[in-house]
Amino acid sequence: MSYRRDYIVKKKLAKNEQHKKLTGVCAGIAKYYDVPRLAVRIGAVLALITLPAATGVAYVVATVVLPSSEY
């Protein structure tokens, strides 16, 4: 079975510097999963309200770990 290279899509999770509000993590996640940026940001705020410590740590780690990339 043979696959042509032009059909293989390599998506990369990265911070979106073009549409960032703070660091671009939510915009990068929205781009990767192809969902609206506003939905991801609302979800992040709701998660921050319900689980502030875990969400805060996850956001800081994502800010440090994810590479910056302009789409």
PDB file with SEQRES, HELIX, SHEET and CRYST1 records, atoms N, CA, C and O in Angstrom:
SEQRES   1 A   71  MET SER TYR ARG ARG ASP TYR ILE VAL LYS LYS LYS LEU          
SEQRES   2 A   71  ALA LYS ASN GLU GLN HIS LYS LYS LEU THR GLY VAL CYS          
SEQRES   3 A   71  ALA GLY ILE ALA LYS TYR TYR ASP VAL PRO ARG LEU ALA          
SEQRES   4 A   71  VAL ARG ILE GLY ALA VAL LEU ALA LEU ILE THR LEU PRO          
SEQRES   5 A   71  ALA ALA THR GLY VAL ALA TYR VAL VAL ALA THR VAL VAL          
SEQRES   6 A   71  LEU PRO SER SER GLU TYR                                      
HELIX    1 AA1 ARG A    5  TYR A    7  5                                   3    
HELIX    2 AA2 VAL A   25  TYR A   33  1                                   9    
HELIX    3 AA3 ARG A   37  THR A   50  1                                  14    
HELIX    4 AA4 PRO A   52  VAL A   65  1                                  14    
CRYST1    1.000    1.000    1.000  90.00  90.00  90.00 P 1           1          
ATOM      1  N   MET A   1       0.843  -1.169   0.000  1.00  0.00           N  
ATOM      2  CA  MET A   1       0.000   0.000   0.000  1.00  0.00           C  
ATOM      3  C   MET A   1       0.893   1.237   0.000  1.00  0.00           C  
ATOM      4  O   MET A   1       1.824   1.346   0.798  1.00  0.00           O  
ATOM      5  N   SER A   2       0.603   2.144  -0.884  1.00  0.00           N  
ATOM      6  CA  SER A   2       1.428   3.326  -1.041  1.00  0.00           C  
ATOM      7  C   SER A   2       0.614   4.592  -0.733  1.00  0.00           C  
ATOM      8  O   SER A   2      -0.554   4.700  -1.106  1.00  0.00           O  
ATOM      9  N   TYR A   3       1.240   5.519  -0.063  1.00  0.00           N  
ATOM     10  CA  TYR A   3       0.598   6.787   0.262  1.00  0.00           C  
ATOM     11  C   TYR A   3       1.359   7.917  -0.403  1.00  0.00           C  
ATOM     12  O   TYR A   3       2.589   7.952  -0.393  1.00  0.00           O  
ATOM     13  N   ARG A   4       0.613   8.830  -0.975  1.00  0.00           N  
ATOM     14  CA  ARG A   4       1.250   9.994  -1.571  1.00  0.00           C  
ATOM     15  C   ARG A   4       1.504  11.028  -0.491  1.00  0.00           C  
ATOM     16  O   ARG A   4       0.696  11.188   0.425  1.00  0.00           O  
ATOM     17  N   ARG A   5       2.604  11.718  -0.592  1.00  0.00           N  
ATOM     18  CA  ARG A   5       2.997  12.675   0.433  1.00  0.00           C  
ATOM     19  C   ARG A   5       2.078  13.884   0.513  1.00  0.00           C  
ATOM     20  O   ARG A   5       1.938  14.471   1.587  1.00  0.00           O  
ATOM     21  N   ASP A   6       1.451  14.272  -0.581  1.00  0.00           N  
ATOM     22  CA  ASP A   6       0.639  15.479  -0.551  1.00  0.00           C  
ATOM     23  C   ASP A   6      -0.664  15.282   0.234  1.00  0.00           C  
ATOM     24  O   ASP A   6      -1.332  16.260   0.571  1.00  0.00           O  
ATOM     25  N   TYR A   7      -1.029  14.045   0.525  1.00  0.00           N  
ATOM     26  CA  TYR A   7      -2.217  13.790   1.334  1.00  0.00           C  
ATOM     27  C   TYR A   7      -1.902  13.743   2.827  1.00  0.00           C  
ATOM     28  O   TYR A   7      -2.822  13.805   3.643  1.00  0.00           O  
ATOM     29  N   ILE A   8      -0.668  13.639   3.195  1.00  0.00           N  
ATOM     30  CA  ILE A   8      -0.287  13.571   4.601  1.00  0.00           C  
ATOM     31  C   ILE A   8      -0.177  15.001   5.137  1.00  0.00           C  
ATOM     32  O   ILE A   8       0.601  15.813   4.638  1.00  0.00           O  
ATOM     33  N   VAL A   9      -0.972  15.279   6.158  1.00  0.00           N  
ATOM     34  CA  VAL A   9      -0.973  16.608   6.755  1.00  0.00           C  
ATOM     35  C   VAL A   9      -0.286  16.514   8.104  1.00  0.00           C  
ATOM     36  O   VAL A   9      -0.701  15.744   8.970  1.00  0.00           O  
ATOM     37  N   LYS A  10       0.752  17.290   8.276  1.00  0.00           N  
ATOM     38  CA  LYS A  10       1.465  17.301   9.546  1.00  0.00           C  
ATOM     39  C   LYS A  10       1.090  18.575  10.278  1.00  0.00           C  
ATOM     40  O   LYS A  10       1.572  19.659   9.950  1.00  0.00           O  
ATOM     41  N   LYS A  11       0.222  18.434  11.275  1.00  0.00           N  
ATOM     42  CA  LYS A  11      -0.160  19.587  12.077  1.00  0.00           C  
ATOM     43  C   LYS A  11       0.810  19.707  13.239  1.00  0.00           C  
ATOM     44  O   LYS A  11       1.289  18.707  13.774  1.00  0.00           O  
ATOM     45  N   LYS A  12       1.090  20.936  13.618  1.00  0.00           N  
ATOM     46  CA  LYS A  12       2.031  21.192  14.688  1.00  0.00           C  
ATOM     47  C   LYS A  12       1.366  22.115  15.711  1.00  0.00           C  
ATOM     48  O   LYS A  12       0.851  23.179  15.366  1.00  0.00           O  
ATOM     49  N   LEU A  13       1.389  21.693  16.960  1.00  0.00           N  
ATOM     50  CA  LEU A  13       0.836  22.512  18.026  1.00  0.00           C  
ATOM     51  C   LEU A  13       1.864  23.547  18.435  1.00  0.00           C  
ATOM     52  O   LEU A  13       2.965  23.211  18.872  1.00  0.00           O  
ATOM     53  N   ALA A  14       1.495  24.806  18.290  1.00  0.00           N  
ATOM     54  CA  ALA A  14       2.403  25.910  18.624  1.00  0.00           C  
ATOM     55  C   ALA A  14       1.577  27.112  19.052  1.00  0.00           C  
ATOM     56  O   ALA A  14       0.392  27.222  18.736  1.00  0.00           O  
ATOM     57  N   LYS A  15       2.231  28.010  19.779  1.00  0.00           N  
ATOM     58  CA  LYS A  15       1.567  29.256  20.161  1.00  0.00           C  
ATOM     59  C   LYS A  15       1.363  30.100  18.907  1.00  0.00           C  
ATOM     60  O   LYS A  15       2.242  30.190  18.050  1.00  0.00           O  
ATOM     61  N   ASN A  16       0.184  30.716  18.817  1.00  0.00           N  
ATOM     62  CA  ASN A  16      -0.123  31.564  17.673  1.00  0.00           C  
ATOM     63  C   ASN A  16       0.173  33.006  18.050  1.00  0.00           C  
ATOM     64  O   ASN A  16      -0.592  33.623  18.790  1.00  0.00           O  
ATOM     65  N   GLU A  17       1.254  33.538  17.557  1.00  0.00           N  
ATOM     66  CA  GLU A  17       1.673  34.896  17.884  1.00  0.00           C  
ATOM     67  C   GLU A  17       0.824  35.952  17.185  1.00  0.00           C  
ATOM     68  O   GLU A  17       0.758  37.095  17.636  1.00  0.00           O  
ATOM     69  N   GLN A  18       0.188  35.579  16.106  1.00  0.00           N  
ATOM     70  CA  GLN A  18      -0.593  36.532  15.329  1.00  0.00           C  
ATOM     71  C   GLN A  18      -1.912  36.890  16.009  1.00  0.00           C  
ATOM     72  O   GLN A  18      -2.350  38.037  15.923  1.00  0.00           O  
ATOM     73  N   HIS A  19      -2.556  35.933  16.683  1.00  0.00           N  
ATOM     74  CA  HIS A  19      -3.863  36.146  17.297  1.00  0.00           C  
ATOM     75  C   HIS A  19      -3.807  36.013  18.813  1.00  0.00           C  
ATOM     76  O   HIS A  19      -4.780  35.568  19.421  1.00  0.00           O  
ATOM     77  N   LYS A  20      -2.721  36.378  19.422  1.00  0.00           N  
ATOM     78  CA  LYS A  20      -2.571  36.179  20.853  1.00  0.00           C  
ATOM     79  C   LYS A  20      -3.257  37.282  21.652  1.00  0.00           C  
ATOM     80  O   LYS A  20      -3.389  38.415  21.188  1.00  0.00           O  
ATOM     81  N   LYS A  21      -3.692  36.930  22.863  1.00  0.00           N  
ATOM     82  CA  LYS A  21      -4.173  37.905  23.840  1.00  0.00           C  
ATOM     83  C   LYS A  21      -3.144  38.035  24.954  1.00  0.00           C  
ATOM     84  O   LYS A  21      -2.731  39.145  25.290  1.00  0.00           O  
ATOM     85  N   LEU A  22      -2.727  36.914  25.526  1.00  0.00           N  
ATOM     86  CA  LEU A  22      -1.653  36.930  26.525  1.00  0.00           C  
ATOM     87  C   LEU A  22      -0.374  36.367  25.920  1.00  0.00           C  
ATOM     88  O   LEU A  22       0.576  37.098  25.641  1.00  0.00           O  
ATOM     89  N   THR A  23      -0.371  35.050  25.723  1.00  0.00           N  
ATOM     90  CA  THR A  23       0.836  34.427  25.183  1.00  0.00           C  
ATOM     91  C   THR A  23       0.594  33.662  23.884  1.00  0.00           C  
ATOM     92  O   THR A  23       1.555  33.244  23.238  1.00  0.00           O  
ATOM     93  N   GLY A  24      -0.652  33.469  23.489  1.00  0.00           N  
ATOM     94  CA  GLY A  24      -0.963  32.768  22.253  1.00  0.00           C  
ATOM     95  C   GLY A  24      -1.260  31.299  22.411  1.00  0.00           C  
ATOM     96  O   GLY A  24      -1.419  30.596  21.414  1.00  0.00           O  
ATOM     97  N   VAL A  25      -1.342  30.809  23.644  1.00  0.00           N  
ATOM     98  CA  VAL A  25      -1.591  29.384  23.870  1.00  0.00           C  
ATOM     99  C   VAL A  25      -2.993  29.002  23.413  1.00  0.00           C  
ATOM    100  O   VAL A  25      -3.153  28.027  22.679  1.00  0.00           O  
ATOM    101  N   CYS A  26      -3.998  29.742  23.826  1.00  0.00           N  
ATOM    102  CA  CYS A  26      -5.382  29.417  23.448  1.00  0.00           C  
ATOM    103  C   CYS A  26      -5.589  29.526  21.943  1.00  0.00           C  
ATOM    104  O   CYS A  26      -6.283  28.699  21.351  1.00  0.00           O  
ATOM    105  N   ALA A  27      -4.998  30.534  21.324  1.00  0.00           N  
ATOM    106  CA  ALA A  27      -5.116  30.690  19.873  1.00  0.00           C  
ATOM    107  C   ALA A  27      -4.428  29.542  19.140  1.00  0.00           C  
ATOM    108  O   ALA A  27      -4.921  29.083  18.110  1.00  0.00           O  
ATOM    109  N   GLY A  28      -3.304  29.078  19.657  1.00  0.00           N  
ATOM    110  CA  GLY A  28      -2.614  27.942  19.042  1.00  0.00           C  
ATOM    111  C   GLY A  28      -3.386  26.647  19.182  1.00  0.00           C  
ATOM    112  O   GLY A  28      -3.425  25.840  18.254  1.00  0.00           O  
ATOM    113  N   ILE A  29      -4.005  26.442  20.344  1.00  0.00           N  
ATOM    114  CA  ILE A  29      -4.832  25.250  20.552  1.00  0.00           C  
ATOM    115  C   ILE A  29      -6.048  25.287  19.639  1.00  0.00           C  
ATOM    116  O   ILE A  29      -6.430  24.267  19.065  1.00  0.00           O  
ATOM    117  N   ALA A  30      -6.659  26.467  19.502  1.00  0.00           N  
ATOM    118  CA  ALA A  30      -7.822  26.608  18.618  1.00  0.00           C  
ATOM    119  C   ALA A  30      -7.446  26.324  17.170  1.00  0.00           C  
ATOM    120  O   ALA A  30      -8.209  25.680  16.449  1.00  0.00           O  
ATOM    121  N   LYS A  31      -6.294  26.791  16.740  1.00  0.00           N  
ATOM    122  CA  LYS A  31      -5.840  26.536  15.372  1.00  0.00           C  
ATOM    123  C   LYS A  31      -5.561  25.045  15.150  1.00  0.00           C  
ATOM    124  O   LYS A  31      -5.901  24.497  14.102  1.00  0.00           O  
ATOM    125  N   TYR A  32      -4.945  24.400  16.132  1.00  0.00           N  
ATOM    126  CA  TYR A  32      -4.595  22.991  16.000  1.00  0.00           C  
ATOM    127  C   TYR A  32      -5.840  22.107  15.892  1.00  0.00           C  
ATOM    128  O   TYR A  32      -5.886  21.192  15.071  1.00  0.00           O  
ATOM    129  N   TYR A  33      -6.845  22.383  16.720  1.00  0.00           N  
ATOM    130  CA  TYR A  33      -8.065  21.577  16.724  1.00  0.00           C  
ATOM    131  C   TYR A  33      -9.148  22.126  15.807  1.00  0.00           C  
ATOM    132  O   TYR A  33     -10.229  21.544  15.726  1.00  0.00           O  
ATOM    133  N   ASP A  34      -8.887  23.228  15.118  1.00  0.00           N  
ATOM    134  CA  ASP A  34      -9.801  23.846  14.173  1.00  0.00           C  
ATOM    135  C   ASP A  34     -11.150  24.186  14.817  1.00  0.00           C  
ATOM    136  O   ASP A  34     -12.210  23.824  14.305  1.00  0.00           O  
ATOM    137  N   VAL A  35     -11.084  24.883  15.936  1.00  0.00           N  
ATOM    138  CA  VAL A  35     -12.276  25.372  16.634  1.00  0.00           C  
ATOM    139  C   VAL A  35     -12.117  26.884  16.804  1.00  0.00           C  
ATOM    140  O   VAL A  35     -11.007  27.403  16.688  1.00  0.00           O  
ATOM    141  N   PRO A  36     -13.213  27.596  17.079  1.00  0.00           N  
ATOM    142  CA  PRO A  36     -13.098  29.050  17.257  1.00  0.00           C  
ATOM    143  C   PRO A  36     -12.229  29.420  18.463  1.00  0.00           C  
ATOM    144  O   PRO A  36     -12.272  28.769  19.506  1.00  0.00           O  
ATOM    145  N   ARG A  37     -11.444  30.478  18.290  1.00  0.00           N  
ATOM    146  CA  ARG A  37     -10.570  30.940  19.376  1.00  0.00           C  
ATOM    147  C   ARG A  37     -11.371  31.353  20.596  1.00  0.00           C  
ATOM    148  O   ARG A  37     -10.951  31.113  21.728  1.00  0.00           O  
ATOM    149  N   LEU A  38     -12.519  31.970  20.376  1.00  0.00           N  
ATOM    150  CA  LEU A  38     -13.348  32.418  21.491  1.00  0.00           C  
ATOM    151  C   LEU A  38     -13.820  31.240  22.335  1.00  0.00           C  
ATOM    152  O   LEU A  38     -13.882  31.349  23.559  1.00  0.00           O  
ATOM    153  N   ALA A  39     -14.150  30.127  21.709  1.00  0.00           N  
ATOM    154  CA  ALA A  39     -14.599  28.943  22.454  1.00  0.00           C  
ATOM    155  C   ALA A  39     -13.484  28.397  23.346  1.00  0.00           C  
ATOM    156  O   ALA A  39     -13.733  28.000  24.484  1.00  0.00           O  
ATOM    157  N   VAL A  40     -12.268  28.379  22.833  1.00  0.00           N  
ATOM    158  CA  VAL A  40     -11.137  27.892  23.627  1.00  0.00           C  
ATOM    159  C   VAL A  40     -10.853  28.845  24.780  1.00  0.00           C  
ATOM    160  O   VAL A  40     -10.559  28.408  25.892  1.00  0.00           O  
ATOM    161  N   ARG A  41     -10.938  30.131  24.519  1.00  0.00           N  
ATOM    162  CA  ARG A  41     -10.689  31.112  25.580  1.00  0.00           C  
ATOM    163  C   ARG A  41     -11.756  31.059  26.668  1.00  0.00           C  
ATOM    164  O   ARG A  41     -11.440  31.173  27.853  1.00  0.00           O  
ATOM    165  N   ILE A  42     -13.011  30.886  26.276  1.00  0.00           N  
ATOM    166  CA  ILE A  42     -14.086  30.749  27.269  1.00  0.00           C  
ATOM    167  C   ILE A  42     -13.884  29.480  28.083  1.00  0.00           C  
ATOM    168  O   ILE A  42     -14.074  29.486  29.299  1.00  0.00           O  
ATOM    169  N   GLY A  43     -13.502  28.400  27.428  1.00  0.00           N  
ATOM    170  CA  GLY A  43     -13.211  27.156  28.144  1.00  0.00           C  
ATOM    171  C   GLY A  43     -12.055  27.306  29.111  1.00  0.00           C  
ATOM    172  O   GLY A  43     -12.078  26.742  30.205  1.00  0.00           O  
ATOM    173  N   ALA A  44     -11.049  28.059  28.718  1.00  0.00           N  
ATOM    174  CA  ALA A  44      -9.899  28.289  29.604  1.00  0.00           C  
ATOM    175  C   ALA A  44     -10.302  29.108  30.824  1.00  0.00           C  
ATOM    176  O   ALA A  44      -9.848  28.829  31.934  1.00  0.00           O  
ATOM    177  N   VAL A  45     -11.144  30.107  30.631  1.00  0.00           N  
ATOM    178  CA  VAL A  45     -11.603  30.923  31.758  1.00  0.00           C  
ATOM    179  C   VAL A  45     -12.474  30.098  32.694  1.00  0.00           C  
ATOM    180  O   VAL A  45     -12.345  30.202  33.914  1.00  0.00           O  
ATOM    181  N   LEU A  46     -13.363  29.278  32.133  1.00  0.00           N  
ATOM    182  CA  LEU A  46     -14.196  28.413  32.968  1.00  0.00           C  
ATOM    183  C   LEU A  46     -13.352  27.401  33.738  1.00  0.00           C  
ATOM    184  O   LEU A  46     -13.623  27.123  34.906  1.00  0.00           O  
ATOM    185  N   ALA A  47     -12.350  26.862  33.097  1.00  0.00           N  
ATOM    186  CA  ALA A  47     -11.448  25.940  33.788  1.00  0.00           C  
ATOM    187  C   ALA A  47     -10.661  26.653  34.875  1.00  0.00           C  
ATOM    188  O   ALA A  47     -10.397  26.080  35.932  1.00  0.00           O  
ATOM    189  N   LEU A  48     -10.289  27.898  34.621  1.00  0.00           N  
ATOM    190  CA  LEU A  48      -9.560  28.676  35.615  1.00  0.00           C  
ATOM    191  C   LEU A  48     -10.434  28.974  36.831  1.00  0.00           C  
ATOM    192  O   LEU A  48      -9.935  29.030  37.955  1.00  0.00           O  
ATOM    193  N   ILE A  49     -11.728  29.166  36.612  1.00  0.00           N  
ATOM    194  CA  ILE A  49     -12.649  29.423  37.725  1.00  0.00           C  
ATOM    195  C   ILE A  49     -12.879  28.155  38.539  1.00  0.00           C  
ATOM    196  O   ILE A  49     -12.907  28.208  39.769  1.00  0.00           O  
ATOM    197  N   THR A  50     -13.044  27.018  37.870  1.00  0.00           N  
ATOM    198  CA  THR A  50     -13.362  25.778  38.587  1.00  0.00           C  
ATOM    199  C   THR A  50     -12.120  25.105  39.180  1.00  0.00           C  
ATOM    200  O   THR A  50     -12.170  24.601  40.303  1.00  0.00           O  
ATOM    201  N   LEU A  51     -11.036  25.092  38.458  1.00  0.00           N  
ATOM    202  CA  LEU A  51      -9.796  24.451  38.921  1.00  0.00           C  
ATOM    203  C   LEU A  51      -8.627  25.423  38.742  1.00  0.00           C  
ATOM    204  O   LEU A  51      -7.817  25.252  37.831  1.00  0.00           O  
ATOM    205  N   PRO A  52      -8.534  26.429  39.594  1.00  0.00           N  
ATOM    206  CA  PRO A  52      -7.536  27.482  39.348  1.00  0.00           C  
ATOM    207  C   PRO A  52      -6.083  27.017  39.414  1.00  0.00           C  
ATOM    208  O   PRO A  52      -5.269  27.450  38.599  1.00  0.00           O  
ATOM    209  N   ALA A  53      -5.746  26.165  40.344  1.00  0.00           N  
ATOM    210  CA  ALA A  53      -4.344  25.754  40.482  1.00  0.00           C  
ATOM    211  C   ALA A  53      -3.898  24.911  39.287  1.00  0.00           C  
ATOM    212  O   ALA A  53      -2.847  25.167  38.700  1.00  0.00           O  
ATOM    213  N   ALA A  54      -4.685  23.923  38.935  1.00  0.00           N  
ATOM    214  CA  ALA A  54      -4.316  23.036  37.829  1.00  0.00           C  
ATOM    215  C   ALA A  54      -4.290  23.783  36.500  1.00  0.00           C  
ATOM    216  O   ALA A  54      -3.391  23.576  35.686  1.00  0.00           O  
ATOM    217  N   THR A  55      -5.267  24.642  36.284  1.00  0.00           N  
ATOM    218  CA  THR A  55      -5.317  25.392  35.037  1.00  0.00           C  
ATOM    219  C   THR A  55      -4.167  26.392  34.947  1.00  0.00           C  
ATOM    220  O   THR A  55      -3.564  26.558  33.887  1.00  0.00           O  
ATOM    221  N   GLY A  56      -3.869  27.046  36.047  1.00  0.00           N  
ATOM    222  CA  GLY A  56      -2.760  27.996  36.053  1.00  0.00           C  
ATOM    223  C   GLY A  56      -1.434  27.333  35.765  1.00  0.00           C  
ATOM    224  O   GLY A  56      -0.630  27.843  34.984  1.00  0.00           O  
ATOM    225  N   VAL A  57      -1.204  26.190  36.398  1.00  0.00           N  
ATOM    226  CA  VAL A  57       0.042  25.450  36.159  1.00  0.00           C  
ATOM    227  C   VAL A  57       0.105  24.965  34.714  1.00  0.00           C  
ATOM    228  O   VAL A  57       1.151  25.065  34.071  1.00  0.00           O  
ATOM    229  N   ALA A  58      -1.007  24.443  34.201  1.00  0.00           N  
ATOM    230  CA  ALA A  58      -1.035  23.945  32.822  1.00  0.00           C  
ATOM    231  C   ALA A  58      -0.778  25.071  31.821  1.00  0.00           C  
ATOM    232  O   ALA A  58      -0.081  24.868  30.827  1.00  0.00           O  
ATOM    233  N   TYR A  59      -1.331  26.250  32.077  1.00  0.00           N  
ATOM    234  CA  TYR A  59      -1.125  27.378  31.169  1.00  0.00           C  
ATOM    235  C   TYR A  59       0.330  27.847  31.186  1.00  0.00           C  
ATOM    236  O   TYR A  59       0.904  28.141  30.137  1.00  0.00           O  
ATOM    237  N   VAL A  60       0.914  27.914  32.358  1.00  0.00           N  
ATOM    238  CA  VAL A  60       2.315  28.333  32.457  1.00  0.00           C  
ATOM    239  C   VAL A  60       3.230  27.314  31.783  1.00  0.00           C  
ATOM    240  O   VAL A  60       4.164  27.689  31.074  1.00  0.00           O  
ATOM    241  N   VAL A  61       2.965  26.034  32.001  1.00  0.00           N  
ATOM    242  CA  VAL A  61       3.770  24.986  31.357  1.00  0.00           C  
ATOM    243  C   VAL A  61       3.617  25.052  29.841  1.00  0.00           C  
ATOM    244  O   VAL A  61       4.603  24.939  29.112  1.00  0.00           O  
ATOM    245  N   ALA A  62       2.375  25.235  29.358  1.00  0.00           N  
ATOM    246  CA  ALA A  62       2.157  25.340  27.912  1.00  0.00           C  
ATOM    247  C   ALA A  62       2.857  26.559  27.335  1.00  0.00           C  
ATOM    248  O   ALA A  62       3.370  26.510  26.218  1.00  0.00           O  
ATOM    249  N   THR A  63       2.882  27.651  28.088  1.00  0.00           N  
ATOM    250  CA  THR A  63       3.568  28.852  27.625  1.00  0.00           C  
ATOM    251  C   THR A  63       5.067  28.605  27.469  1.00  0.00           C  
ATOM    252  O   THR A  63       5.684  29.103  26.527  1.00  0.00           O  
ATOM    253  N   VAL A  64       5.641  27.853  28.372  1.00  0.00           N  
ATOM    254  CA  VAL A  64       7.076  27.594  28.335  1.00  0.00           C  
ATOM    255  C   VAL A  64       7.421  26.526  27.304  1.00  0.00           C  
ATOM    256  O   VAL A  64       8.426  26.643  26.604  1.00  0.00           O  
ATOM    257  N   VAL A  65       6.597  25.485  27.205  1.00  0.00           N  
ATOM    258  CA  VAL A  65       6.927  24.324  26.374  1.00  0.00           C  
ATOM    259  C   VAL A  65       6.607  24.527  24.901  1.00  0.00           C  
ATOM    260  O   VAL A  65       7.392  24.126  24.042  1.00  0.00           O  
ATOM    261  N   LEU A  66       5.469  25.143  24.591  1.00  0.00           N  
ATOM    262  CA  LEU A  66       5.068  25.270  23.192  1.00  0.00           C  
ATOM    263  C   LEU A  66       5.962  26.255  22.446  1.00  0.00           C  
ATOM    264  O   LEU A  66       6.278  27.327  22.963  1.00  0.00           O  
ATOM    265  N   PRO A  67       6.363  25.896  21.244  1.00  0.00           N  
ATOM    266  CA  PRO A  67       7.175  26.824  20.459  1.00  0.00           C  
ATOM    267  C   PRO A  67       6.302  27.942  19.874  1.00  0.00           C  
ATOM    268  O   PRO A  67       5.104  27.754  19.665  1.00  0.00           O  
ATOM    269  N   SER A  68       6.897  29.081  19.620  1.00  0.00           N  
ATOM    270  CA  SER A  68       6.178  30.181  18.971  1.00  0.00           C  
ATOM    271  C   SER A  68       6.215  29.978  17.470  1.00  0.00           C  
ATOM    272  O   SER A  68       7.238  29.622  16.886  1.00  0.00           O  
ATOM    273  N   SER A  69       5.060  30.218  16.865  1.00  0.00           N  
ATOM    274  CA  SER A  69       4.976  30.056  15.427  1.00  0.00           C  
ATOM    275  C   SER A  69       3.912  30.988  14.897  1.00  0.00           C  
ATOM    276  O   SER A  69       2.834  31.097  15.480  1.00  0.00           O  
ATOM    277  N   GLU A  70       4.202  31.663  13.797  1.00  0.00           N  
ATOM    278  CA  GLU A  70       3.198  32.504  13.158  1.00  0.00           C  
ATOM    279  C   GLU A  70       2.565  31.707  12.035  1.00  0.00           C  
ATOM    280  O   GLU A  70       3.257  31.115  11.208  1.00  0.00           O  
ATOM    281  N   TYR A  71       1.256  31.699  12.016  1.00  0.00           N  
ATOM    282  CA  TYR A  71       0.530  30.935  10.994  1.00  0.00           C  
ATOM    283  C   TYR A  71       0.316  31.776   9.780  1.00  0.00           C  
ATOM    284  O   TYR A  71      -0.277  31.313   8.806  1.00  0.00           O  
TER     285      TYR A  71                                                      
END                                                                             
